[in-house]
Amino acid sequence: MSTNLATTTLRELEYGLLQCDSKALSPGSTANTILDIVRDVIEGNFKAALSHDLARTVLSLSEATSFDREGNLTGELNFNYIPPSTLDGSQQELLLLSIGVASLHAFVQVNWTGPDLDTDPCSILHQHNQSKGPISAASLHAAATSRLALGGEPAYHLTKYPTFLAIALDIFNLPYQHCLSSNWWKLRATAIHQQVLDEPVGLEVDSLTSALEGLRDSLKLSDAPDLNGRLSLEQGTLNHILANDKVAAELFVKAAKETGLQYELTGALGKRTKFQITDHSQLVVLAQSRSREGVEAKESIKTDEIEQEKDLTTRVPETIKNEDDTLLEQTEFTSTVYQTPGDSTSLSHIDPSNQPALHPLDQCILLGLCLNVKNTSPSHGLTKEQMSPYVARVMSHPRNWTVHTMALLLRSRLEADRTRTVERSTLQLQALIDQMPTADSTVKERLLYFHDIVLPSKWEMEKELAMRFLSLGVIKSALEIFERLEMWEHVVQCWQGMERRDKGVTIVKDLLEGSRTEAELVISRARSGGQVRPALDTARTAKLWCLLGDLEPDHAEEHYRKAWEISGHKSGRAIRSLGGYYFTHKNFPEAAEYLRQATAINPLLSRTWFLLGCALIRLEKWEEARDVFSRCVTIDDEDGESWNNLASVYLRMGAAENKQTDSGEADDDATLVEDTTLTSQRIPYANKLLAFRALKQGLKHSHNNWRMWSNYMLVSADVGEMAETCRAMSRVVEERAVKDGEECIDFDVLDRLVDAVTRADDDDSAASGGQPATQSADSQYNPNTGKRLAPRVADLFSRTLLPRFSSSPRLFRIYARFLVWQSAWGAALEAHINAYRASVVNDERVATDLERFKGAIVELEELVDVMRNLGPRAIEESQRSGTAEGEEGRRRKTNSWQFQARGLVRTFMGRTRESFGDQEPEWNKLEELLEELRS
């Protein structure tokens, strides 16, 4: 064993470990005992691999680790991880890697895939560390669980054999010079670790991503398309676990290109119900794997496929049939795919009802596209309605136990909200949980594609079943599952659903006091042969104190502080609760301090960053608030509220030296910037432009938030983006008109819009927000002024404002000004008359209130002046259009504006004569005005 492993052989062995493929190992080879360990790991014999003599020094406990007479851990749980000195560098690294993979897969087998594991950490460690004496399983479990805590988030305390995962993480974090796939295994271990935590914490993901960038070249993955696609697929699954669904969807599509998978979502005629006579267009996924050499090519022979599928029917999980009296088990397609004329794709030859079997890796990719079941945004990948045909395409040809399990689980999730399928959905989920411990398939098969999908752990699947029961109103069954899983937050939720909140409080207090409830659970678990642990650990105690704080608002601060102290200032849940408590009670300095600590513990929770930013706004710490909201939109670029608040901060930063009288407080929904004066010159143009861009981005994801549209309207006007101002005003009116009426119109902004059109030729810079035009000095090339803006403004009036508001004098006057610019004299005159009617004719106070009477006279005089000015032009306009007929008609049209003006004056005088006929100065004005119109 003194000879170094050849580089080619080492790479083949690494490929074999990555793909659970033993082709690199010659049958019966014992020339190198390391190969025995590699073979055991690939075949799923983890007990043999971890019990091997070569693993003794690797899994030996350090000097700092010791146990008392009863086997309880008295020091830290640390391993030496020192390979035998008789091995050279490449052999030592391969040994370490193999033991790490064996530990990781042993942990996966016992917590995810099943069947039950034939060994445990205590027996393995006792075999290699007999000098340490007995080892307590409970003590080892508690120490390993504590080590798995990350970023203030504890690991699930009922995880089986967490020591295996701790060992794997330690080994994959060691430095490697020869085994370059160690970073890939670190990616896999990290994905599993994140699923063990209460909340995902992506503290190490950025460094891991950068380490994986050079892995493709070093492992020469370009020559191995399946491995290349697997790496992208597994990176996508990790991003999905961390809720980065947009990035995950992009990586899944990339993986499909790398493996050569061709797929297309299209339509084909078919039937969906038992009594359907006419075929209708149904969604279908046409997919085809690339042709593969070797074993896969042989399997493509028809007879082999038939035998394989017959064998698989006994090895895949049970598929629950749909007993509905209307729906078919699956869509019955005709033999043709619907195509538009001239449309032809490389998959158009495939019969939807008889498609070729897909490679299991390609099935994993299609399932990866369906992971985000709650997705409603096409930019994030498939929506819920599009996922069903993808899952159906995978289920049509079962090729692997784990992949088929995932397909059934996804179908169960998709059917959970449909009345005709909710029963089958729940029964299928129960069946998947029941089949985990069975040995209907080999460990190797179950692990073959495990890392390429996001199969939930056993406790997560049981939790999902309990949540399904809860949604159906079967609270008692849900409560039993949650109590067995010791998920106390959900236990309390169940009691609250049964209107027994006091019972929930009692349970939490009993657990904290170590009394009856916990003792009964531990005893019952021991009787059933389950795992026995210490009653409470630090992380779980802190969570219970936080839960008690949620249940007892009057003592919430005390309970949250207790949780924070007990956790040793490490609990992310406790510090977030404290920050939220102080924010709710408007103690913003304390809230900001605790929320800063919360973001340091877990920097991936965007809601914590958002709350911190709101607290900083109230404290007027604008620069820090800007950085915080920038972080919010970095984590979730579709958080419209954060974009809105970022824009608000930009504006307030510019006005900080000249503080507004308004305090500018934020709320949880949106921080308003409407107090910023529209024409304010105190805010630098650069800040306004940054705010404009932030709001524009945020509105892509908060299209119905009228507050954001209102802010966007104001800022757009200030930066000279008048076309966007038009769009924003239209949205504000559409959202608010029914409830708020005329108050939803910002007339100052509307005036500026008309100014931007009517004054463009005379004062181009003023019309564009006080800033030089960025395009061309000629206004015809500027969409925000003059003739280019006019169609948008006209559309705003005709489609949005005038159909909704017929009694606004100011609206009609602004519209008249726009019509005058268009030389639409008749329409402008009509708009002025409508303004007068809305202001004077419809105002009953004119006939009773002296001051209102005097004001009405002024308005009437102004209207007559307008009619005197526009009337002749309107007549000329009418004559040019050929609407007047004959000399008599032309004469009648010439005097029509005078006739109409006299009528308005006489009507006004008749209406007010009884009340104000003795008011000589004002009444004399009316008589003089009427005489002028008669002459």
Buried (B, 14 or more C-beta within 10 A) or exposed (E): BEEBBEEEBBBBBBBBBBBBBBEBBEEEEEEBBBBBBBBBBBBBBBBBBBBBEBBEBBBBBBEEBBBEEEBBBEEEBBBEBEBBEEBBBBBBBBBBBBBBBBBBBBBBBBBBBBBEBEBBBBBBBBBBBEEBEEBBBBBBBBBBBBBBBBBBBBBBBBBBBBBBBBBBBBBBBBEBEBBBBBBBBBBBBBBBBBBBBBBBBBBBBEEBBEBBEEBBEEBEBEEBBBBBBBBBBBBBBBBBBBBBBBBBBBBBBBBBBBBBBBBBBBBBBBBBBEEEEEBEEBBBBBBBBEEBEEEBEEBEEEEEBEEBBEEBEEBBBEBBEBEBEEBBEEBBBBEEBBEEEEEEEEBEEBBBBEBEBBBBBBBBBBBBBBBBBEBEEEEBBBBBEBBBBBBBBBBBBBBBBBBBBBBBBBBBBBBBEEEBBBBBBBBBBBBBBEBBEEEBBBBBBBBBBBBBBBBBBBBBBBBBBBBBBBEBEEBEBBBBBBBBBBBBBBBBBBBBBEEEEEBBBBBBBBBBEEEEBBEEBBEEBEEEEBBEBBEBBBBBBBBBBBBBBBBBEEEBBEBBBBBBEBBEEBBBBBBBBBBBBBBEEEBBEBBBBBBBBBBEBBBBBBBBBBBBBBBBBBBEBBEBBBBBBBBBBEBBBBBBBBBBBBBBBBBBBBBBEEEBEEEBEBEEEBBBBBBBBBEBEEBBBEBBBBBBBBBBBBBEBBEEBBBBBBBBBBBBBBBBBBBBBBBBBBBBBBBBBEEEEBEBBBEEBBBBBBBBBBBBEEEBEBBBBEBEBEEEEEBEEBBBBBEBBBEBBBEBBEEBBBEBBEEBBBBBBBBBBBBBBBEBBBBBBBBBBBBBBBBBBEBEEBBEBEEBBBBBBEBBBBBBEBBBBBBEBBBBBBBEEEEBEEEEEEEEBBEBBBEBBBEBBEEBBEBBEEBBEEBEEBBEBBEEBBEBBEE
